[in-house]
Amino acid sequence: MIPYRVSQVRQIGPARLTAGLDRYRRLDLNAHYSVHEQVPNATVDEIIGMAEEVDMRGRGGAGFPFARKIRAVADNARKSDTVVLVNAAEGEPASMKDKTLLTRAPHLVLEGALMAASALGSREVVIAVPAGELAEGSVNAAVAERGLQGYVRVAGIEERFVSGEGGALIRAVNGEPSGLPPGRKQRSSDVGVDGLPTLLSNTETYAQLAILAEIGPQAYASAGTLQEPGTTLLSVSGAVKATSVIEIAPGIPFAAVLDMCEADVGDGVLVGGYHGKWITRQAAYSATCSRQGLKEVGGELGAGIIVPLSPDTCPLGEVLRVARYLAAQSSGQCGPCRLGLPDLASALADVIEGDPDAIELVERVAGAVKGRGACFHPDGTSRFVLSALEAFNGDVQEHLLHGTCGRKVKELLPLPIKNEVDVRLVVDWTRCQGHGLCAHLVPDLVKLDTHGYPVFMDGGIPSWQRSAAQKAVEMCPALALRIGGGGDA
């Protein structure tokens, strides 16, 4: 469970998705209808027409046209039952917008999902949300308020970074172990929940659909830009006075978002999350806040995540913390994730220590994983690391010259308090006799030095390696190996 909570909801421009949240802690059904009109029924063709008129895009990060998604499911609905699936997994530690919507405005999300389900004649609506979160309780209450138990199912799933990947989410909802990416790309519009064609979109997307139907395309497009009409939600954390979810109209100055949160911006700002990109401070203060505006300065809006770093933290150290976390979050199903991402984090650590050859190694490892994974996790992680080397070039040079930039790591990038990085192999050197068996049993975690003694890889033990690591502990001839916490020596 990711412990970060939304402390403030703000707006720059019209309050649509966040309407009423200045007056209500949570919009129950009565409060919802005091703020919003009831969404009218619509056919699939009418939904497609509205979505195409405003070029409505998914808000999960990829920006895929919603009209194309629902059309693909509708084509399959002629020969099969369908399911509407709300992706509320939000495994990204720096994202809070979906949790905020489901916790405080759950009926807006339900309105959009129910509208799509009615048009498709869907068998059920499934809302996949991290188990044990406040959002899960809020959605269950909203379903009960509408008397929709039996038609709307709330599926509590384990929260991991890759849990929001489409294939992983469907496997989790279907009750398959661990809910990891399937290792092969398959369109949910063809095969999804229970093997049925599934309309899969994220939480904010369904809320946007409800707003679009409520106010109509013309009023919807009165905010934002011609290319990106409407409003969108941003999750802003890091070096800010208050962690916030902000509803904005695309096209405003990016600086307005930073100023509203009283950001103390140092060397750069992360945009798009941990599969996103870093941009320099100069780029941040010259950009407009939109998909196109951030693309023009080398960034990407993605799922609307913004994390500025303060001047007193080590940027590369911050990036390394997340790179190790992302390596540990691998599902372990392909070489680029299982081997490449730990190597990428290790090479970045060498850069920080001042190894002049490590820059080339980072670039080589990142190039080796690009486009070769079973999902987009290797590509996103390598993009995150490579953009940091470019945005923080001055800091890179300081580390290469001096082995340090002189700044401590303030841990401004949000990470779960409990994660796989905290668990690692630990050796008792008074017992170890250099048998080398551990390196044969878990070669991804242990290498041997020139004398045959174990050298442990950076980072912790990923969940998919736990059983192999335990086997190495049990089979160590000298009983020198154990599994311990990250602080163990």
C-alpha positions as CSV (number, residue, x, y, z in Angstrom):
1,M,0.0,0.0,0.0
2,I,1.4,3.4,-1.0
3,P,1.0,5.7,2.1
4,Y,1.0,9.1,0.3
5,R,-2.3,10.9,0.8
6,V,-3.6,13.9,-1.1
7,S,-3.6,16.9,1.2
8,Q,-5.0,19.5,-1.1
9,V,-7.2,19.7,-4.3
10,R,-6.7,22.9,-6.3
11,Q,-7.8,24.4,-9.6
12,I,-6.3,26.6,-12.3
13,G,-9.3,27.2,-14.5
14,P,-12.8,25.7,-14.3
15,A,-13.5,23.1,-11.6
16,R,-15.1,20.2,-13.4
17,L,-13.7,16.9,-12.2
18,T,-13.0,18.6,-8.8
19,A,-16.3,20.5,-8.6
20,G,-17.8,20.5,-5.2
21,L,-14.7,19.3,-3.4
22,D,-14.2,22.7,-1.8
23,R,-17.5,22.2,0.0
24,Y,-17.6,18.4,0.5
25,R,-15.0,16.1,1.9
26,R,-16.7,13.3,-0.2
27,L,-19.5,13.6,-2.7
28,D,-22.1,10.9,-1.7
29,L,-24.9,10.3,-4.1
30,N,-27.0,13.3,-2.9
31,A,-24.1,15.6,-2.9
32,H,-23.0,14.4,-6.3
33,Y,-26.3,15.3,-7.9
34,S,-26.3,18.7,-6.1
35,V,-23.1,19.4,-8.1
36,H,-23.5,17.5,-11.3
37,E,-26.4,16.8,-13.7
38,Q,-27.4,13.2,-14.2
39,V,-25.6,11.8,-17.3
40,P,-28.0,11.0,-20.1
41,N,-28.0,7.6,-21.8
42,A,-26.2,7.5,-25.1
43,T,-25.6,5.0,-27.8
44,V,-22.1,3.8,-28.7
45,D,-22.2,5.9,-31.9
46,E,-23.2,9.0,-29.8
47,I,-20.3,8.4,-27.4
48,I,-17.9,7.9,-30.3
49,G,-19.1,11.1,-31.9
50,M,-18.7,13.2,-28.7
51,A,-15.2,11.7,-28.0
52,E,-14.0,12.3,-31.6
53,E,-15.4,15.9,-31.6
54,V,-13.1,16.8,-28.7
55,D,-10.4,14.3,-29.5
56,M,-10.8,12.8,-26.0
57,R,-7.6,10.9,-24.9
58,G,-7.1,8.4,-22.2
59,R,-5.6,9.9,-19.0
60,G,-3.5,6.9,-18.0
61,G,-0.4,8.0,-19.7
62,A,-0.4,6.7,-23.2
63,G,-3.0,9.3,-24.4
64,F,-4.8,6.7,-26.6
65,P,-8.0,8.0,-28.4
66,F,-11.0,6.9,-26.3
67,A,-13.2,6.7,-29.4
68,R,-11.0,4.0,-31.0
69,K,-11.1,1.9,-27.8
70,I,-14.8,1.9,-27.4
71,R,-15.3,1.3,-31.1
72,A,-13.1,-1.8,-31.0
73,V,-15.1,-3.3,-28.1
74,A,-18.4,-2.4,-29.8
75,D,-17.3,-4.3,-32.9
76,N,-16.7,-7.4,-30.7
77,A,-19.9,-6.9,-28.8
78,R,-21.9,-8.2,-31.7
79,K,-20.7,-11.7,-31.1
80,S,-19.9,-11.7,-27.3
81,D,-20.7,-10.3,-23.9
82,T,-18.5,-7.4,-22.9
83,V,-17.1,-5.9,-19.7
84,V,-16.2,-2.4,-18.7
85,L,-13.0,-2.2,-16.6
86,V,-11.9,0.9,-14.6
87,N,-8.1,0.8,-14.1
88,A,-7.7,2.4,-10.7
89,A,-4.5,0.5,-9.9
90,E,-2.3,3.6,-9.9
91,G,0.8,1.7,-8.9
92,E,2.9,4.7,-9.7
93,P,4.1,6.1,-6.3
94,A,4.0,9.7,-7.4
95,S,0.5,9.6,-8.7
96,M,-2.5,10.6,-6.5
97,K,-5.2,11.8,-8.9
98,D,-7.1,8.5,-9.3
99,K,-7.1,7.8,-5.6
100,T,-8.4,11.3,-5.1
101,L,-11.3,10.9,-7.6
102,L,-12.4,7.5,-6.1
103,T,-12.0,8.7,-2.5
104,R,-13.8,12.0,-2.9
105,A,-15.8,11.9,-6.1
106,P,-16.5,8.2,-6.8
107,H,-19.9,8.8,-8.4
108,L,-18.4,10.8,-11.2
109,V,-16.2,7.8,-12.2
110,L,-19.2,5.5,-11.8
111,E,-21.4,7.7,-14.1
112,G,-18.8,7.5,-16.9
113,A,-18.3,3.7,-16.5
114,L,-22.1,3.0,-16.3
115,M,-22.7,5.2,-19.4
116,A,-20.2,3.2,-21.4
117,A,-21.5,-0.1,-20.1
118,S,-25.1,0.8,-20.9
119,A,-24.1,1.7,-24.5
120,L,-22.2,-1.5,-25.0
121,G,-24.8,-3.7,-23.2
122,S,-22.0,-4.9,-20.9
123,R,-22.4,-7.9,-18.6
124,E,-20.7,-6.1,-15.7
125,V,-18.6,-3.1,-14.6
126,V,-15.4,-3.9,-12.7
127,I,-13.4,-1.3,-10.7
128,A,-9.9,-2.5,-10.0
129,V,-8.5,-0.6,-7.0
130,P,-5.6,-1.3,-4.6
131,A,-6.8,-3.5,-1.8
132,G,-7.0,-1.9,1.6
133,E,-6.9,1.7,0.4
134,L,-9.4,4.4,1.3
135,A,-10.5,4.4,-2.3
136,E,-11.7,0.8,-2.1
137,G,-14.0,1.6,0.8
138,S,-15.3,4.8,-0.9
139,V,-16.1,2.9,-4.1
140,N,-17.8,0.1,-2.3
141,A,-19.9,2.7,-0.5
142,A,-20.8,4.4,-3.8
143,V,-21.9,1.1,-5.3
144,A,-24.1,0.4,-2.3
145,E,-25.6,3.9,-2.5
146,R,-26.7,3.1,-6.0
147,G,-27.9,-0.4,-5.2
148,L,-25.6,-1.8,-8.0
149,Q,-24.1,-4.8,-6.1
150,G,-24.0,-7.7,-8.4
151,Y,-23.6,-5.5,-11.5
152,V,-20.6,-3.3,-10.4
153,R,-17.8,-5.4,-8.9
154,V,-15.0,-3.8,-6.9
155,A,-11.8,-5.9,-7.3
156,G,-9.2,-5.2,-4.6
157,I,-5.7,-6.0,-6.1
158,E,-2.2,-6.0,-4.9
159,E,-0.5,-2.7,-5.6
160,R,2.8,-2.8,-7.5
161,F,4.4,-0.5,-10.0
162,V,3.4,-2.8,-12.9
163,S,-0.1,-3.5,-11.6
164,G,-1.6,-0.8,-13.8
165,E,-0.3,-2.4,-17.0
166,G,-3.3,-3.6,-19.0
167,G,-2.4,-7.2,-19.2
168,A,-1.3,-7.3,-15.5
169,L,-4.5,-5.7,-14.4
170,I,-6.7,-8.1,-16.3
171,R,-4.8,-11.1,-14.9
172,A,-5.2,-9.7,-11.3
173,V,-9.0,-9.2,-11.9
174,N,-9.2,-12.7,-13.2
175,G,-7.7,-14.0,-10.0
176,E,-4.4,-15.2,-11.5
177,P,-1.5,-15.3,-9.1
178,S,0.5,-12.1,-8.6
179,G,-1.2,-10.1,-11.4
180,L,1.9,-9.7,-13.4
181,P,2.1,-8.7,-17.1
182,P,1.3,-11.8,-19.3
183,G,4.5,-11.7,-21.3
184,R,2.7,-11.3,-24.6
185,K,0.8,-8.3,-25.9
186,Q,-3.0,-8.9,-26.3
187,R,-5.7,-6.2,-26.8
188,S,-8.2,-6.1,-24.0
189,S,-10.8,-5.2,-26.6
190,D,-10.4,-8.7,-27.9
191,V,-9.7,-10.7,-24.7
192,G,-10.0,-9.2,-21.3
193,V,-11.9,-9.9,-18.0
194,D,-13.1,-13.6,-18.0
195,G,-11.9,-13.8,-21.6
196,L,-14.5,-11.3,-22.8
197,P,-13.9,-8.1,-24.9
198,T,-13.2,-5.4,-22.3
199,L,-13.3,-1.6,-22.4
200,L,-10.2,-0.8,-20.3
201,S,-9.5,2.8,-19.4
202,N,-8.2,4.6,-16.3
203,T,-10.2,6.3,-13.6
204,E,-9.9,9.9,-14.8
205,T,-10.9,8.9,-18.3
206,Y,-14.3,7.6,-17.2
207,A,-14.7,10.8,-15.1
208,Q,-13.9,12.8,-18.2
209,L,-16.5,10.9,-20.2
210,A,-19.1,11.7,-17.6
211,I,-18.2,15.4,-17.8
212,L,-18.3,15.3,-21.6
213,A,-21.8,13.8,-21.6
214,E,-23.0,16.2,-18.9
215,I,-22.0,19.5,-20.5
216,G,-21.6,18.5,-24.2
217,P,-18.7,18.8,-26.6
218,Q,-19.0,22.6,-27.1
219,A,-18.9,23.5,-23.5
220,Y,-16.2,20.8,-22.8
221,A,-14.0,22.4,-25.4
222,S,-14.4,25.9,-24.0
223,A,-11.4,25.1,-21.7
224,G,-8.0,24.0,-22.8
225,T,-6.4,24.4,-26.2
226,L,-7.8,23.6,-29.7
227,Q,-5.5,20.5,-29.8
228,E,-6.2,19.5,-26.1
229,P,-9.6,20.6,-25.1
230,G,-11.1,20.1,-21.6
231,T,-9.3,19.9,-18.3
232,T,-6.9,17.4,-16.8
233,L,-5.6,16.4,-13.4
234,L,-2.0,16.7,-12.2
235,S,-0.3,15.1,-9.2
236,V,2.3,17.4,-7.8
237,S,4.8,16.4,-5.1
238,G,8.5,16.7,-4.3
239,A,10.0,20.1,-3.4
240,V,6.6,21.8,-2.9
241,K,5.0,23.4,0.1
242,A,1.9,21.1,-0.2
243,T,1.5,17.9,-2.1
244,S,-1.5,18.6,-4.4
245,V,-3.9,17.3,-7.0
246,I,-4.5,20.2,-9.4
247,E,-7.2,20.4,-12.1
248,I,-5.9,22.6,-14.9
249,A,-6.9,23.6,-18.4
250,P,-4.1,22.6,-20.8
251,G,-2.1,25.5,-22.3
252,I,-1.4,27.4,-19.1
253,P,2.2,28.2,-18.3
254,F,3.9,25.3,-16.5
255,A,5.3,27.9,-14.1
256,A,1.8,28.6,-12.9
257,V,1.6,25.1,-11.5
258,L,4.9,25.3,-9.8
259,D,4.1,28.7,-8.4
260,M,0.7,27.5,-7.1
261,C,2.4,24.7,-5.1
262,E,5.3,27.1,-4.0
263,A,7.8,24.8,-5.6
264,D,11.5,25.2,-4.7
265,V,13.0,24.1,-8.0
266,G,16.6,23.2,-8.2
267,D,18.2,21.4,-11.2
268,G,15.1,20.0,-12.8
269,V,11.6,18.6,-12.7
270,L,10.2,15.1,-13.4
271,V,7.2,15.1,-15.7
272,G,5.2,12.0,-16.6
273,G,6.2,9.9,-13.6
274,Y,8.8,7.1,-13.2
275,H,8.3,6.2,-16.9
276,G,8.5,9.8,-17.9
277,K,11.3,12.3,-18.4
278,W,13.3,14.9,-16.6
279,I,13.4,18.5,-17.9
280,T,15.7,21.3,-16.7
281,R,14.6,24.2,-14.5
282,Q,15.0,26.5,-17.5
283,A,12.8,24.3,-19.7
284,A,10.2,24.0,-16.9
285,Y,9.8,27.8,-16.6
286,S,9.5,28.2,-20.4
287,A,7.0,25.4,-21.1
288,T,3.3,25.4,-21.4
289,C,1.5,22.7,-19.4
290,S,0.1,20.4,-22.1
291,R,1.1,17.2,-23.9
292,Q,2.4,19.3,-26.8
293,G,4.0,22.0,-24.7
294,L,6.0,19.6,-22.6
295,K,7.0,17.6,-25.7
296,E,8.5,20.7,-27.1
297,V,10.9,21.0,-24.2
298,G,11.9,17.3,-24.1
299,G,9.3,16.1,-21.6
300,E,6.0,14.3,-21.6
301,L,2.9,14.9,-19.6
302,G,2.0,11.2,-19.4
303,A,-0.4,10.6,-16.5
304,G,0.1,14.1,-15.2
305,I,2.8,13.6,-12.6
306,I,5.0,16.5,-11.7
307,V,7.9,16.3,-9.2
308,P,10.3,19.2,-8.9
309,L,13.6,18.6,-7.0
310,S,15.0,21.2,-4.6
311,P,18.4,22.8,-5.0
312,D,19.8,21.0,-1.9
313,T,19.3,17.4,-3.0
314,C,21.5,15.2,-5.2
315,P,19.6,14.7,-8.4
316,L,21.5,11.6,-9.5
317,G,21.1,10.1,-6.0
318,E,17.3,10.7,-6.2
319,V,17.2,9.0,-9.6
320,L,19.2,6.0,-8.4
321,R,16.7,5.4,-5.5
322,V,13.9,5.1,-8.1
323,A,16.0,3.1,-10.6
324,R,16.7,0.5,-7.9
325,Y,13.0,0.5,-7.0
326,L,12.0,0.0,-10.6
327,A,14.5,-2.8,-11.1
328,A,13.0,-4.6,-8.1
329,Q,9.4,-4.1,-9.4
330,S,10.2,-6.1,-12.5
331,S,7.9,-9.1,-13.0
332,G,11.0,-11.2,-13.9
333,Q,9.5,-12.6,-17.1
334,C,12.0,-11.4,-19.7
335,G,15.8,-10.6,-19.9
336,P,15.5,-6.9,-20.4
337,C,13.7,-6.6,-17.0
338,R,15.3,-9.4,-15.0
339,L,18.8,-8.7,-16.0
340,G,18.9,-5.3,-17.8
341,L,17.2,-3.1,-15.2
342,P,19.5,-4.2,-12.2
343,D,22.5,-3.6,-14.5
344,L,21.1,-0.2,-15.4
345,A,20.8,0.8,-11.8
346,S,24.3,-0.6,-11.0
347,A,25.8,1.4,-13.9
348,L,24.1,4.6,-12.7
349,A,25.6,4.0,-9.2
350,D,29.0,3.8,-10.8
351,V,28.4,7.2,-12.5
352,I,27.6,8.6,-9.0
353,E,30.8,7.1,-7.7
354,G,32.8,8.9,-10.4
355,D,33.6,6.0,-12.8
356,P,34.3,7.7,-16.2
357,D,33.4,4.6,-18.2
358,A,30.0,4.3,-16.5
359,I,28.2,6.8,-18.7
360,E,28.8,4.7,-21.8
361,L,27.7,1.6,-19.8
362,V,24.4,3.3,-18.8
363,E,23.7,4.2,-22.4
364,R,24.6,0.7,-23.7
365,V,22.4,-1.1,-21.1
366,A,19.5,1.3,-21.8
367,G,19.9,0.7,-25.5
368,A,20.0,-3.1,-25.0
369,V,16.6,-3.2,-23.2
370,K,14.7,-0.7,-25.4
371,G,11.9,-2.3,-27.3
372,R,12.7,-5.8,-26.2
373,G,10.6,-6.3,-23.1
374,A,7.4,-8.2,-22.6
375,C,5.8,-4.9,-21.5
376,F,6.9,-1.3,-21.5
377,H,8.6,-1.3,-18.1
378,P,12.1,-1.6,-19.5
379,D,11.5,1.2,-22.0
380,G,10.0,3.5,-19.4
381,T,12.8,2.9,-16.9
382,S,15.6,3.5,-19.4
383,R,13.8,6.7,-20.6
384,F,13.7,7.9,-17.0
385,V,17.4,7.3,-16.4
386,L,18.7,8.5,-19.7
387,S,16.7,11.8,-19.5
388,A,18.2,12.3,-16.0
389,L,21.8,12.2,-17.4
390,E,20.8,14.8,-20.0
391,A,18.9,17.1,-17.7
392,F,21.4,16.9,-14.9
393,N,24.6,17.1,-17.0
394,G,26.2,19.5,-14.6
395,D,25.7,17.2,-11.7
396,V,27.0,14.3,-13.7
397,Q,30.2,16.2,-14.4
398,E,30.6,17.0,-10.7
399,H,30.3,13.3,-9.8
400,L,32.7,12.2,-12.5
401,L,35.3,14.8,-11.3
402,H,34.9,14.5,-7.5
403,G,32.9,11.3,-6.9
404,T,30.2,13.5,-5.3
405,C,28.3,16.7,-5.9
406,G,28.4,17.6,-2.2
407,R,24.7,17.3,-1.7
408,K,22.8,14.7,0.3
409,V,19.8,12.7,-1.0
410,K,16.7,14.2,0.5
411,E,14.4,11.4,-0.7
412,L,12.0,13.8,-2.5
413,L,10.8,11.3,-5.0
414,P,7.9,9.3,-3.4
415,L,8.5,5.6,-2.9
416,P,6.4,3.1,-1.0
417,I,7.7,2.7,2.6
418,K,7.7,-1.1,2.3
419,N,9.0,-2.5,-1.0
420,E,11.3,-5.2,-2.4
421,V,14.3,-2.9,-2.1
422,D,14.3,-3.3,1.7
423,V,14.9,-7.0,1.5
424,R,18.3,-8.4,0.5
425,L,20.8,-11.2,0.9
426,V,23.2,-10.7,3.8
427,V,26.4,-12.7,4.4
428,D,28.2,-13.5,7.6
429,W,31.9,-13.0,6.5
430,T,33.2,-14.9,9.6
431,R,31.5,-18.0,8.2
432,C,31.7,-17.6,4.4
433,Q,34.3,-20.0,2.9
434,G,33.8,-19.0,-0.8
435,H,32.0,-22.1,-2.0
436,G,30.3,-20.0,-4.6
437,L,27.1,-22.1,-4.6
438,C,24.9,-18.9,-4.0
439,A,26.2,-17.4,-7.3
440,H,25.1,-20.6,-9.2
441,L,21.6,-20.6,-7.5
442,V,20.8,-16.9,-7.9
443,P,23.2,-15.5,-10.6
444,D,21.0,-12.4,-11.0
445,L,21.7,-11.4,-7.4
446,V,25.2,-12.7,-6.7
447,K,28.5,-12.6,-8.6
448,L,31.8,-14.0,-7.6
449,D,35.0,-11.9,-7.2
450,T,38.4,-13.0,-8.4
451,H,38.9,-15.1,-5.2
452,G,35.5,-16.8,-5.5
453,Y,33.7,-14.9,-2.8
454,P,30.2,-13.5,-3.3
455,V,29.6,-9.9,-4.5
456,F,25.9,-8.9,-4.1
457,M,24.2,-6.8,-6.7
458,D,22.8,-3.4,-5.9
459,G,19.2,-3.2,-4.8
460,G,17.1,-5.8,-3.1
461,I,15.5,-9.1,-3.8
462,P,12.5,-8.8,-6.3
463,S,9.4,-10.7,-5.3
464,W,9.9,-13.2,-8.2
465,Q,13.4,-14.0,-6.8
466,R,12.3,-14.6,-3.2
467,S,12.0,-18.4,-3.4
468,A,15.3,-18.8,-5.2
469,A,17.0,-16.5,-2.6
470,Q,15.6,-18.6,0.2
471,K,16.8,-21.7,-1.4
472,A,20.3,-20.2,-1.6
473,V,20.2,-19.4,2.1
474,E,19.1,-23.0,3.0
475,M,21.8,-24.6,0.8
476,C,24.7,-22.5,1.8
477,P,27.3,-25.1,3.0
478,A,28.8,-22.7,5.6
479,L,25.4,-21.4,6.8
480,A,26.8,-17.9,6.1
481,L,23.8,-16.5,4.1
482,R,20.6,-15.1,5.3
483,I,17.8,-12.7,4.1
484,G,17.8,-9.4,6.0
485,G,16.7,-5.8,5.7
486,G,18.4,-3.1,3.7
487,G,20.2,-1.7,6.8
488,D,21.8,-5.0,7.7
489,A,25.6,-5.2,7.3
